[in-house]
Amino acid sequence: MRIPSDLQRQFMQNVQLATELGGSVTVLENEDVCEALLKYCRENDVNLVVLGTTERHWWQFTRPNVLEFFMHHAPGIDIHIVDPNN
């Protein structure tokens, strides 16, 4: 699968910003995004997850919502939500 260059560029800018702010970036590959992220957090003693928000289209409601998943399945992990419009 080929990723458009504008998405690649945005991803690299996000990685650079995360590292400049003292964070780290890990790429996880799994069919279940929520489970993969939760497993990574538990295995690496992560206690804060920063999530961005986007507008969801009607067809995306069949996909898991990471925020809702973490609110119900990740006690002890704080969630910080970033609004890209602010």
Residue frames as qw, qx, qy, qz and C-alpha x, y, z in Angstrom:
[[0.000, 0.889, 0.457, 0.000, 0.00, 0.00, 0.00],
 [0.424, 0.303, 0.001, 0.853, 1.41, 3.36, -0.99],
 [0.226, -0.737, -0.440, 0.460, 0.97, 6.26, 1.42],
 [0.319, 0.869, 0.193, 0.326, 0.45, 9.70, -0.18],
 [0.542, 0.271, -0.257, 0.753, 3.42, 12.04, 0.21],
 [0.223, -0.612, 0.076, -0.755, 1.41, 14.66, 2.13],
 [0.836, -0.491, -0.099, -0.224, 0.49, 12.05, 4.78],
 [0.850, 0.021, -0.234, 0.472, 4.09, 10.87, 4.97],
 [0.257, 0.487, -0.174, 0.817, 5.25, 14.46, 5.47],
 [0.513, -0.618, 0.014, -0.596, 2.66, 15.07, 8.22],
 [0.931, -0.305, -0.193, 0.057, 3.67, 11.85, 9.96],
 [0.698, 0.171, -0.235, 0.655, 7.35, 12.85, 9.94],
 [0.049, -0.582, 0.124, -0.802, 6.48, 16.30, 11.31],
 [0.744, -0.545, -0.071, -0.380, 4.51, 14.65, 14.13],
 [0.911, -0.118, -0.222, 0.325, 7.43, 12.31, 14.92],
 [0.440, 0.385, -0.209, 0.784, 9.83, 15.25, 15.00],
 [0.339, -0.621, 0.057, -0.705, 7.55, 17.26, 17.30],
 [0.880, -0.426, -0.167, -0.130, 7.10, 14.31, 19.66],
 [0.823, -0.012, -0.225, 0.521, 10.84, 13.81, 20.00],
 [0.201, 0.511, -0.137, 0.824, 11.48, 17.54, 20.41],
 [0.526, -0.585, 0.040, -0.616, 9.00, 17.54, 23.30],
 [0.210, -0.450, 0.799, -0.340, 10.76, 14.59, 24.95],
 [0.855, 0.074, 0.303, -0.414, 8.34, 11.92, 23.81],
 [0.235, -0.274, 0.871, 0.333, 8.94, 8.79, 21.85],
 [0.707, 0.324, -0.151, -0.610, 7.22, 7.26, 18.86],
 [0.348, -0.153, 0.923, 0.060, 6.65, 3.55, 18.37],
 [0.570, 0.190, -0.432, -0.673, 5.00, 2.03, 15.33],
 [0.492, -0.034, 0.820, -0.290, 2.70, -0.89, 16.18],
 [0.432, 0.140, -0.643, -0.617, 1.30, -3.29, 13.61],
 [0.170, 0.162, 0.923, -0.305, -1.85, -5.16, 14.51],
 [0.124, -0.446, -0.712, -0.528, -5.37, -5.66, 13.16],
 [0.403, -0.780, -0.478, -0.021, -6.80, -4.44, 16.49],
 [0.253, 0.637, -0.185, 0.704, -5.43, -0.94, 17.12],
 [0.516, -0.691, 0.114, -0.494, -6.94, -0.61, 20.60],
 [0.949, -0.311, 0.018, 0.049, -5.67, -3.94, 21.90],
 [0.757, 0.323, -0.129, 0.553, -2.20, -3.35, 20.43],
 [0.054, 0.692, -0.186, 0.695, -1.93, 0.06, 22.05],
 [0.696, -0.608, 0.117, -0.363, -3.18, -1.18, 25.42],
 [0.968, -0.089, -0.056, 0.227, -0.79, -4.16, 25.34],
 [0.548, 0.487, -0.184, 0.654, 2.13, -1.85, 24.54],
 [0.250, -0.727, 0.171, -0.617, 1.18, 0.49, 27.40],
 [0.855, -0.477, 0.086, -0.183, 0.99, -2.36, 29.90],
 [0.929, 0.076, -0.057, 0.359, 4.25, -3.98, 28.75],
 [0.498, 0.401, -0.115, 0.760, 6.14, -0.68, 28.88],
 [0.333, -0.521, -0.518, 0.591, 4.64, 0.86, 32.03],
 [0.051, 0.337, 0.267, 0.901, 3.07, 3.72, 30.10],
 [0.100, -0.511, -0.701, 0.488, 0.87, 5.81, 32.37],
 [0.220, 0.665, 0.115, -0.705, -0.07, 8.66, 30.00],
 [0.457, 0.314, 0.685, 0.473, -1.44, 8.42, 26.47],
 [0.134, 0.508, -0.019, -0.851, -1.91, 11.52, 24.33],
 [0.412, 0.420, 0.775, 0.230, -4.65, 11.18, 21.73],
 [0.081, 0.158, -0.229, -0.957, -5.65, 13.56, 18.98],
 [0.475, 0.480, 0.634, -0.377, -9.20, 13.98, 17.77],
 [0.001, -0.063, 0.607, 0.792, -10.56, 14.02, 14.27],
 [0.630, 0.180, 0.084, -0.751, -13.98, 14.35, 12.76],
 [0.353, -0.008, 0.933, 0.067, -15.46, 10.89, 12.23],
 [0.437, 0.118, -0.466, -0.760, -17.47, 10.10, 9.13],
 [0.823, -0.099, 0.126, -0.545, -20.51, 7.81, 9.26],
 [0.902, 0.225, -0.366, -0.043, -18.60, 4.83, 7.85],
 [0.319, 0.473, -0.662, 0.486, -15.90, 5.13, 10.51],
 [0.580, -0.423, 0.338, -0.608, -18.27, 4.30, 13.35],
 [0.979, -0.005, -0.179, -0.101, -17.69, 0.61, 12.62],
 [0.574, 0.408, -0.504, 0.500, -14.05, 1.14, 13.63],
 [0.600, -0.524, -0.483, 0.364, -13.06, 1.03, 17.28],
 [0.038, -0.913, 0.042, -0.404, -12.87, 4.35, 19.07],
 [0.603, 0.199, -0.545, 0.548, -9.52, 4.41, 20.91],
 [0.140, -0.389, 0.344, -0.843, -10.65, 7.01, 23.44],
 [0.780, -0.280, -0.023, -0.558, -13.77, 5.07, 24.43],
 [0.884, 0.051, -0.453, 0.102, -11.81, 1.82, 24.56],
 [0.421, 0.272, -0.538, 0.677, -9.17, 3.28, 26.89],
 [0.377, -0.406, 0.229, -0.800, -11.78, 4.86, 29.13],
 [0.880, -0.210, -0.031, -0.426, -13.32, 1.42, 29.72],
 [0.978, 0.039, -0.171, 0.116, -10.32, -0.94, 29.56],
 [0.607, 0.379, -0.318, 0.622, -7.29, 1.00, 30.78],
 [0.503, -0.854, -0.117, -0.064, -7.63, 1.90, 34.46],
 [0.684, -0.545, 0.159, 0.458, -4.48, 3.55, 35.73],
 [0.482, 0.142, 0.382, 0.776, -3.57, 5.06, 32.37],
 [0.089, 0.685, 0.217, -0.690, -4.22, 8.79, 32.11],
 [0.485, 0.509, 0.558, 0.441, -5.52, 10.11, 28.80],
 [0.060, -0.578, 0.010, 0.814, -4.71, 13.55, 27.44],
 [0.512, 0.608, 0.580, 0.179, -6.84, 14.61, 24.47],
 [0.214, -0.367, 0.224, 0.877, -5.43, 17.15, 22.03],
 [0.474, 0.745, 0.429, -0.191, -7.81, 19.15, 19.84],
 [0.584, 0.105, 0.365, 0.717, -6.07, 19.92, 16.54],
 [0.118, 0.786, 0.385, 0.469, -8.23, 23.03, 16.14],
 [0.378, -0.924, -0.019, -0.044, -6.75, 24.72, 19.22]]
